Amino acid sequence: MSPHATQNAPTAPLMERRFVRIAEGLVHLRELPGDGIPLVMVHASPASARGLEPLMEALKKAGVTGPLLAPDTLGNGDSAAPTADAPEADYYADSLRRVLDALGVDKIDLYGAHTGARTACEFAILFPERVRRLVLDGIVDYPPDLKQEILAHYAPAVVPQEDGTHLLWAFNFVRDQVFHFPYFRRDAAHRQTNRPMPTPDALHAHVVDVLKGLTTYHKAYAAAFRYPVKERLPLIRRPTLVLQADVEPQALQTAAPNIAGLIPDAVRQVTTGGVAGKATAIAAFLT
């Protein structure tokens, strides 16, 4: 092999980070460049789009050629806070529209994970002319009693404390979400056995993200938990892929067939192999 062969090999695109300004202030986003229709990716709570970086890189390896855009939702990561006291999913969907307008982006494919999946659904309903295809990853319609319990306990409003106990809260909040679902039901019946403990570096990065949005992270959560899934999803009129991924909590995997059944033009895909499996399924759907 020539000693120069590796110098001529194609390299993966580098992750870019930048800000755009909308009415609320600066919105931070990550981007992997490409050509064609962008895939816009809306992250899960409570952190930031940093958590989507492995999937973004896997999508490029799986053959997705278009740009990948992943903004931090308002009140999370390095983005400005929402101006509304109790914003709903339509507010987050409209803020995404305004981010795309600021970027000069019109037609998109759209991916949403967990909290971000509700925003993606609402965006596809409100602005169907801008969405070519929709991918939903980890969405469930909780029973009414569990929904009320989650609204009451899952994402409390937190402010910095003089004794620093908010720092310990953030660590336990992030760590316990790996062990149990919902995380505040810390018993054997709600133990997650399919999710490995993150590395210390990954856990630290996630905690730092939560601390960045400490006083506002709960707003996106509350909007997602209030979202009327059964009423809204039948209004989606775009081709939709519902992922049933092996790395998700069992409750979300079990819900995937019902979620797909609510959307007129939806297919469900069971994926294995973690992030790589998700990327393969999404790439096939988009192409």
N, C-alpha and C positions, 0 to 999 in steps of 0.2 A: 504493500500500500504506500502511496506517495506520502511523504511527510507533510505535504500541504493539503491533503484530502480533507482533513477536518476543518481547515480554514474556509473551504468552499462549500461546506455543508450548510443547508438552510437552517437558520436559527428561529426559535420561537419568538413571537412578538413580545416586546417588553410591556409590562403593566405601566400605564400612565395614570397620573392623578392630577385633577384640576378642580377649579371651582367655577360655577356659574351663579349669576345673581338673579333672584326673583324677588317678589315684594317682601317676603319674610326676611331676606338676607341672603347670605352665601350658602349654596348647596354644593357639597363635596361629592365627587364621583370618581370612580375607577374606570379605566377604559383599556381594552385590548383592541388595537386597530384592525381594520379589515376592509373589504370591499363588498358592497351590496347592502341589503336591508339590515339595519342594526337589530341585534337582540338586546332588549332592555331588560335588566334583571333587578327585581325588587326583593330586598333581603328580608330575612326573618328578624323578629325582635329577639333579644333586647339590645343587640350590638350594632353592627354597621355592615356595610357591603364588604368589609374585609373578609367576613366569613364566606363570601362567594368566590374568593380568589382561586381556591383549588378547583371549583367547578368551571370557572371561566377558562383556566388553563387546560382542563380536561376537554372542554368543548372545542378548543382550537386543535387539540390532538385528535379529536374525533372527526374533524373535517369541517367544522363551522367556519365559513370564510368571512362572514359579515362582521362589522364592528360589534364588540360587546361593551355595553354601557351599564354601570351599576352605581346609581347614586345612593348616598346615605339619606334615608328618609328624614323628613323634618323632625327635629328633636332627638336624633340619634347620631352617633359618630361625630363627624365634624361639620354637620349641617346645622343651619339656624333652627331655632325652635318654632313650633307652630304658633300662630297668633291667636287661634281659637282656644278657649278654655277646655272644651270637650269636643275636639274635632271628630268627625265620622269618616268612614271610608271614602265618601265622595270628596271630602276635603283633600285627603292624601292623593286621590286619583287626579284631582284638578291640579294639585301642586306638581305632580309628575308631568302633566300636560304642559305646565308653564316652564318646567325645566327643559322639556324637549323643544318648546318654542324658542327658548333662549339659546339652545344648541343648534337651531335651524334644522331639526330632525322632524320629518313628517311621518312616513309609513314605517312601522316597526313590527317585529315579532316581540312577544312579551312573555317573560317568565316571572312567576312569583312564588316565594317560599313562605309557608306558614302565615305569619302576619301579612307579609307581602303578597301572598296569594289572594287575600281579600281585596287589597288595593288593585291588584291586576285584574281581578274579576270586575270590579267597579269601573276601572278604566275602559275595559272592553265593552261594557254596557253603555257608558256615557259617550265614548268616542270610538264607535265601531269602525268608522272610516279610516282610522289611523292604525288599526291592528290587522295584520295579515294572519298570524297564528298565535295561539295562547297556550302556555304550558303552566300547569298548576302542580305544585309540589308540597304536599302536606297540608291538607285543608280538611276540616271536619265540622259538622254541625252538632254541637254538644247538646245533650238532653237539657231541658229547661232547668232542672235542679242543679246539674253540674255546671251549667253556664252561670247561674247565679253565684255558686260557690267560687268559681274561677274569677268572676268579676269582683268578688269581695276580697279574695285572698291572693290571686296570682301576681298581680303587678301593683303593689302599694306605692303611693306617692312617697318619695324619699327626699330629704334635704340633708345637707352636710351637718354633722353634729360636732359639738365642741370637743368631745372625747374621741372622735374618730371612729365611732361604732358603725358609721355608714360604710366605711372601708371593709370592715368585716362582713357586714350585711351583703355587700356586692359580691364578695368572694363566695360566700355560702349560697347565694342566689344562683350564681353561675354553676357552681359545682353540683348542687343538688338537682339541677335540671338534667344532668347526665344520669343520675341514679334513679329518679322517680318521675312518673308522669301521672297526674300533675305533680310538680316537685314538692308541694306542701303536704301531699299524702305520703308520708314517709313510713310506709309499711310494706310487707312482703307482697301484698296483692298488687301494688303499684310499682314494684321494682322493675326497672328496665335491664334486661339481660343481654340485649343485642347492641348496646352502645358502649364502646370502650372508653375508659377514662382518657381525656385529652392529656397531652404532654404538659409539663409545667409551663413551658413557654406559651403554648396555645391557650392554656387556662388563664395565664397572666394577661395575654393580649385581649382576651374576651372580657375580663374584668375591667381592664383599662377602658375598653369601649363603653361598657355600662357606666363607668364613672364619668365619662365625657358627657353623657346625656342623663346624668343622675336625676335631675329634677323634671325631666320631660319624657323619659323613656316610656313611662306608663301610658302616655296618651295614645300612642299607636297600638299598644296592646289592647287598651279598653275599646278602641274603635273596632278592632278585629273581633274581639269577643262579643261585642254588641251586634255585629254584622248579621243580618237576617239571611243566612245562606240559602235556605229552602225557597225563600221568596225571590231572591235576586239571581241566583245562578240560572234558572230557566230563561232569563232574559238575554243571556249571552248568545250571540249569533255568529260567532267566529269559530273556525275549526280549533278544537281544543284537545290537548293531551293531558290526561290526569296520570301522574306518576304514582306508583305503589312501590316505594323503594325499601329495600331490606334494612337500611340504616335508620329508618324513621321509627318513632314510637309505635307500638302495636296498635294503639287506638287510631292512629292516622292511617296505617296500612289497612285496617279493617274497614275504615270509612271510604276508601277510594272507590269501590264499586258503586256505592250509593251516590257519591259526588259525581261520578261520570254519568250516572243515570239522570241527574238533574239537568244536564246541559244537552241541548238538542243535537249538536254536532260534536260529540266527544268520543274519544277512545281512551281506554285505560291500558297502561303498560306496567307490568310487574318487572322490576329491575333488581338485579343482584350485582355484587361487586362494588358496592358503595358509590363513590363519586364517579368513577369511570363508567359504571353501569348507567347511571343517570345521563351522563354526557352522551353515551352511545345512543340511547333512546331519544334524547332531545334532538341530536343531529339528524337521525333518520327521519324524525317527524318534520323537521324544518326543511329538509331537502326533498 
